[in-house]
Amino acid sequence: MSIQMRHFAVIITANYWGGVIFLPNRIAPHRVMHERFGDVTPEDVAEEIHEDLSSPESLRKTREEFLALSGEAGAASRLCDIVCGK
């Protein structure tokens, strides 16, 4: 698939999901993580990452939001119990 076709597919998908592709952003009531579409340079991404990593408050908030989206722990063990008939 050409770069232009991939770019077009990302834009179509983002438009379909209201501007979000990243799964946590789709299931959360608000954006949890940055998403970039279109022409993005490594410098753009590096700047966003640097800003996020430079802010302990931003890191804490993002961690809490991911934990809230993940639900309770132990899903793999419960699935094994169901499959094994326990």
Order of alpha helices (4+ residues) and beta strands (2+ residues): alpha-alpha-alpha-alpha-alpha
